[in-house]
Amino acid sequence: MLHKITVTVNGKQHTAEVEPRLLLVHFIREVINLTGTHIGCDTSSCGACTILLDGKSIKSCTLLAVQANGKTVTTIEGLAPDGGPLHPLQEGFKENHGLHCGFCTPGMILRAVELLENNPNPTENEIRWGISGNLCRCTGYNNIVKSIQWASAKMQGKPLPSSEPEFV
Amino acid sequence: MIAQSFNYESPNTLKEAISLLEKYGEEAKILSGGHSLIPMMKLRFASPEYVIDINGIPGLSYIKEEGGNVKLGGLTREAEIEHSELLKKHFPIFSDVTKLIADPQVRNRGTIGGNLAHGDAANDHPAAMLALNATVIATGADGERSIPIDEFFFGFYQTALQHGEILTEIQIPIPPKGTGNAYHKLERKVGDYATVGCAVQITTDNKGVCTYAGIGLTNVNATPLRAVRSQQALIGKPITDATIAEAAKFASEDCNPSSDLRGSEEYKRHLVAVLVTRMIHKAMERAK
């Protein structure tokens, strides 16, 4: 039996008839065609599918689309207005080489959005714990942490830390 | 993978949810946080015909102090428990437990009710509930019933909850002065299930004699395990290195860990002794 759902994604309302077993990530990718949200595992481990549901970072592969009925979803595509300036986190990842292949990046950024909202000035340790639900196979995480620290400074209007590579 | 087809219901009241559970019996599963159920359904380890989503029912998520107990609604999210100032006051163990559950995204959805009702000895809250001597409230068509935590866990994925019952509240007696509690689990990597986990709550009187000891173990038995002999080794005497060592030894002997990818049986027994020792010390630190 199909269920009719209405989900507001990046400010736009979408209505569709879906099977209950349709995952939110599949709804986002295949029904609405927003493919910035990625699927990286089958075990709710990797976090590449992370989106914001009513402002909370959630693994969209572990939610049914029907559960998002009447709710607001933000995907990576919704962070910056079309043609507009990048979100400080997007800019931070760009400036600080926070990605190689970019597969984990949308999930990382959306997780960091909630992280910084709850804790605008996190310590390095708080950032590392804060992204513990997002796996990266490429970078070794150091530049991801750096990107988030850079964005945190930018969002607080503080002087920006150096984007030069560090040798650890 | 894709879950098998199912029917989805999202009742708006507890009464409606219970009557749906009664109607569908064995073929229905409650969807709470969904971060144990949905992964199992995706792998087709679980294929309920009816999924009853209780997330839309108001009044099931709360943390409050009432009548000498702290009471948590079954639908309270782990993230809320992690940051609750009320819980930190008497029960820093909750912070210890929740920050080790999976990761921040999972904690935004996972609920304490689901964590207990799933009946998995690898979940973290059960051991803490044993240490704290909690009571589970189950609500069914005939109303509420109280289930002491020692009568709650029966076996692999089996709890005392009957078809038609929902875990609606957890009650924890507020301990007297001179009490400390703590939890830790050793894991292969962040977010993993426990290799071994240990929850402890200790009360000592003003003469330093232990009047209460609750020790719960995670993932070293088919069910969450109370270290009964360890508790007995501590109660009625002052806490000393000798009594702690004895408690640790008993826990190591009385658990039933499986050799698996997280470690051999021998290794886990060793870790149980280590963690029991550490957590007794930590609980004692906090009792000051």
HADDOCK unambig.tbl for C-alpha pairs under 7 A between the chains (distance, minus, plus):
assign (segid A and resid 1 and name CA) (segid B and resid 7 and name CA) 6.97 0.50 0.50
assign (segid A and resid 20 and name CA) (segid B and resid 6 and name CA) 6.77 0.50 0.50
assign (segid A and resid 20 and name CA) (segid B and resid 7 and name CA) 6.75 0.50 0.50
assign (segid A and resid 20 and name CA) (segid B and resid 8 and name CA) 5.96 0.50 0.50
assign (segid A and resid 21 and name CA) (segid B and resid 3 and name CA) 6.13 0.50 0.50
assign (segid A and resid 21 and name CA) (segid B and resid 5 and name CA) 6.13 0.50 0.50
assign (segid A and resid 21 and name CA) (segid B and resid 6 and name CA) 6.84 0.50 0.50
assign (segid A and resid 42 and name CA) (segid B and resid 1 and name CA) 6.77 0.50 0.50
assign (segid A and resid 43 and name CA) (segid B and resid 39 and name CA) 6.26 0.50 0.50
assign (segid A and resid 44 and name CA) (segid B and resid 39 and name CA) 6.89 0.50 0.50
assign (segid A and resid 56 and name CA) (segid B and resid 108 and name CA) 6.94 0.50 0.50
assign (segid A and resid 57 and name CA) (segid B and resid 105 and name CA) 5.52 0.50 0.50
assign (segid A and resid 58 and name CA) (segid B and resid 105 and name CA) 4.83 0.50 0.50
assign (segid A and resid 58 and name CA) (segid B and resid 106 and name CA) 6.92 0.50 0.50
assign (segid A and resid 58 and name CA) (segid B and resid 108 and name CA) 6.83 0.50 0.50
assign (segid A and resid 59 and name CA) (segid B and resid 105 and name CA) 6.19 0.50 0.50
assign (segid A and resid 62 and name CA) (segid B and resid 35 and name CA) 6.40 0.50 0.50
assign (segid A and resid 62 and name CA) (segid B and resid 38 and name CA) 6.01 0.50 0.50
assign (segid A and resid 62 and name CA) (segid B and resid 39 and name CA) 6.71 0.50 0.50
assign (segid A and resid 130 and name CA) (segid B and resid 104 and name CA) 6.61 0.50 0.50
assign (segid A and resid 132 and name CA) (segid B and resid 103 and name CA) 5.82 0.50 0.50
assign (segid A and resid 132 and name CA) (segid B and resid 190 and name CA) 6.69 0.50 0.50
assign (segid A and resid 133 and name CA) (segid B and resid 103 and name CA) 4.79 0.50 0.50
assign (segid A and resid 133 and name CA) (segid B and resid 104 and name CA) 6.32 0.50 0.50
assign (segid A and resid 133 and name CA) (segid B and resid 105 and name CA) 6.52 0.50 0.50
